[in-house]
Amino acid sequence: MNVSYHSIVPGLWIIWLVYWAASSRSVKPTRRRESAVSRAAHIVPLTVAALLIALPRFPGQALEGRFLPNAPLVYGIGACIVVAGLAFTVWARIHLGRNWRGTVTLKYGHELVRSGPYRIVRHPIYTGLLVVFAGSAIARSEWRGIVAVFIAFAALWRKLRLEERWMVERWMVETFGNEYLEYRVGVAALILFVY
């Protein structure tokens, strides 16, 4: 693969990570946070998924076979999908404002955000990340990318289920009344039409 275009997807991930770190500085104080073990249960699989796609070589050759041709057009399509997914996560992050946090937390003064991408899905950052993993898998064009997408989906699904359990606990329902329960019924969780 030509280095001139092969570095586009990793470069996009790096730019996004820098933005994500910079935008996390001014968030509301935390009222409740998930445990370190719980956080590791989704961080470790997401890291494994990212490494499956990012590593230039993968131990063994079983997952290095191609499901798409090694071609600039295929890579370009994957890169465009990565851009779309990253843009969706940034759009969601902007709408969350100071309510955002990388761990599963509840904030003091927590607000139920229903604007922007939150009108489309309840967890648009996770949706965007899945799109990014899918685009990265297409750009890589090896079976390990497909495995990475499934691992990322499982990790993000687990994390969103934890968040949703916290949201429907008695004190959160008392905070938002029926607003969250109505939102949950009317807006898909991660993928359109999947509630």
N, C-alpha and C positions, 0 to 999 in steps of 0.2 A: 504494500500500500504506500502511496506517495505521502511523505511526511507533511507536505504543504496542506493537504486537506484532512489527513488522519488526525491532526491535532485540534480540529474544530470542536468536536464534541467534548473532549476533556477540557478545553479552554472555556466552553460554555458552563460546564459544571463548576470550574474554579471561580469564574465571575459570579455565578449565582451564590456560591458558598461565601464569598467575600461580602456580597450584598446582605446575605442572611445574617451573618455575624454582626455586621455594622448596624442593621436595623433592629437587632435584639437588645439594644442598650437601654431603651426607655420604655419598659413595660410596667404594668401595675404590680403592686406587691402581691405575693402569693399567699393565699389563704390555706390551700391544701395542695400537696404535691405527691405524685406517685413515688413508690419506693425505688431505690437504686436497682433492685432485682427486677422489678417490673419494667423499668426503663431499659435495662439490658435485654429483656425479652423481645424488644422490637429493634433496638439499636444494633445488636449483634447480627441478627439476620439481614438487616438493611446493609450493614457493612460487608457481610459475605456476598450479598447480591451485587453491591457496587464493585467489589474486587473481582467477581466473576467476569464482569464486563470490562473492567479497567486494566487488568493484568495483561501484558502483551502475550504471555504464554501461560497455559494452564497445565498443571501437573497431569500427566496422562493425556491421552489423545481422544478419549471417548466424547468429550463435549466440544472439541475444536472443529468438528465437521461443520460444513456450511449448510444453512438452510436457504440462503440467498447468495447470489454471485458476489464475488469480491469486485465491485465496480463503483466508480465515482458517483454514478447516478443513484445507486442504492444507498451509499453513504450520505449523499446530499438529502435524500428523502428522510433518512433517519435523523440527520441534523436538524431539518426543518421541524420534525415532530418534537425533538428535544426543545427547540426554541419555543414552540407552542406550549409545551408542558411547563417549562420554566416561567413563561409569561403568565400562565394561569396561576401558578403558585405565588408570584409577586403580586398579581391583582388581588388574590385572597389575603395576602399578608397586609397589603395597604388597607383593605376594608376591616381587618381585625384591629388594626391600630395597636393601642397599648394592651389589648386583651391577649395578645399572642404570647406563647411560650413554647419552647421546643419539647418540654416534658408535659405530661398530662397533669394539668394544674387547674385549680379554681382560684380566681383572683378576688381581691376585695374590690367591690364595685364592678363585678363581672357583668358584661352586657351580652345579650343575645344578638349577634350580628346576623342580619337577614338580607343584607344588600349585596350588590355586585355578584360575584360567583356563588355566594351563599344562597342566592335565589335558585340556582341550578342544582347544586349538591350541598349536603351538609358539611362535607369535609373536602373542600376544593384543593387544599394544599396536598392532601394525600392523593386525590385524583390527578393533580398535576404531576406529582412525583411518579405515579404509575405511568403516565404518558411519557415522562422523561426516561424512565427505565425501558419502556417499549421502544422509543426512538433510539436509545443507545444500543439496544439489542439489534435493531435493524441495521444501524451503522456498523456494528461489530459483525453481524451476519453469521455468527456461529451459534450452535445449539446452547452453549453456556449462557448466552444472552436470554434465551427463552426460559431457562431454569432460573436465572436471576429475576425475571419479571414475576414468576410464580412465587419465589421467596419473598420479594418485595410486597406482593399482594397479600400474602399471609401475614407478614409483619404489620403492615398498615391496617389490615382488617382487624387484627387483634387490638391494635392501639385505638382504633375508632370505637370498638365495642367497649373498651374500658372507659373512654371518654363519655360514651352514651350512658353507661351505667351510672357514672357520676352525675350526669345531667338529670337523670330521672330520680335520683335520691330525694327523699322528702324535703330536705332543706333547699335543694335547687328548685324543686317544683314550687315550694313556697316563695322563692325569690322571683321566679318568672310566671307563676300561676300556670294556666293551661297553655300559655304561649309556646313553650318549648314542645309540649306534647302535640299541639296542632302543627307546628313546624315539622316535627319528625314524621308525622303522617303525610304531609303534603310535599315534602322534598326528599329526593333520593339520597341515600347515604354517601355512596362513593361513585357509583356508575348510574347513569340515567336509567330510570325504571327499576332499580333495585333498591328497595326500601329496607 
